[in-house]
Amino acid sequence: MEHRHNSRARTDLKVIIYNKGLPVAVGKTKNISREGLFVRTVYGEVTLHQPLEIQFVPTGQRCPSRIRVKTCVAHKTSIGFGLALVDNSDVAREGMKQLLDIETDRIEFKRSRPRISA
C-alpha cells in the first residue's frame, strides 16, 4: 500500500547511516522527497520503526553541505530500506528541500537536453 504524500525525485547521493550515533554503513539514495527517502545498502540489520540518522555526503554541486537528519525505518527490502523523516527541525526540513530542489532541477535538465544522434 502506497503512503507517499509528496513526489519523489530519483537520486544517487552517497549517505552515511548512523545507528545510536555511530556510523554503521554507507549507501546511496534511490529516491528522495521532503518526507523520506529510500537508501540502497547491503546493511540489513534494521527493524521496522527503528530510529536511524542519515548524513548526506557532499558531491560537488549536488549536495551543498553535510546534512544529517533523524529518520525512522518505514519499510525494508532485499536491496535497502525506506526511511521516513522524523527530524522536524528547520535545518533538517530546509536541507531536505534544498536536496530535493537540486535533484529535481538535475532531472529536468537531463530531460530537456536535446539528444544527438550519430
N, C-alpha and C positions, 0 to 999 in steps of 0.2 A: 504494500500500500504506500502510495506517494504522499509525503507530508511537507514538501517544499512549498514555501510561501514566496520565495524570490528565485529569479532565474539564476542559473549558474554559468560561469564562463569556464571553458576548458583551459587548463593551465598545466605547466610542468615546473613549478617553483620548488626548489630544494627546501626541505624543512628538517629541523631537529626536533625529535619527540622527547619530552621530559615526563617522567613519572615521579611524583613526590619530590620535585625539584631537581632530580638528577637526570642527565641526558642518558637515554636508553637505546635510541635508534635514530636513523635518518630515513628519509623517504622523499617522495615527490608528490606534489598535488596532482590530482587528476582533474578536479574542477573546484571552483570556489564561488561562494555567494556571500552576501553580507551577514548571513546567519550560520554558515557552516562550510565544510569542505570535505573532500574525500582525499585520503592520503594512501598512495601505493607504497607498500613497505613489506619486507619479509618479517618484520617484528609482529608476532601474533599473540603475544602474552597480554592480551587485554580482554576485558569483560564489558558487557553492556552497562552503560551508565558510569563507567569508570572515569574519574577526572584525569585529564592529561593536559599538559601545556605544549604548545607548538610555537616554535620560533622560526620565522621565515629568514632564510639566508639571502643576503643581497646578491643579485647577479646583474650588474650594470644598471641600466635604467628601469629594469623590470621590478625591482624591489628596492624602494628608496631607503629603507633602514631595517635594522634588525627588530622587526615587530614580533613580540611574544604575547600570545593570548591564551587564556584558560578555556578549555573545551571539555566536552563530555562525549564518550563513545556512544553514537546513536545506532550504528549497525556495523557488522563485521563480515568480510568476505575472505576468500582464499588469497586475494591479492592486496588486501589492506583493510581500511575501515573508514566509515563516515563519522565525522565529528560535528557536533553542534556547538556553536559559540556560547559560552556561559559568562564570559567576561563582559560586563555591561559598562566598563569604564569608557570615557570619551576617547581616550588614547587608542584602546582596542577597536572600538567602533570606527573611528576615523582611519585607523590603519587598514582595516579590512575594506573599507570603502575605497581607499586610495589604491590598494592592490587590485580590487575588482575593476575600478576605472581604468587602470593601466592595462590590465589583461583584456578588457572589452575593446579598448582603443586598438590594441595589437591585433585582435581578431578581425575587427572591422577593416584595418589597414590591409591585412592579408587578403581579405575577400575582395577589396576594391582594386587591388593591383591588377593591371592587365596581364594576361598570360601571353608569353611569346612562344610561338610555335616555330619549329625548325623545318 
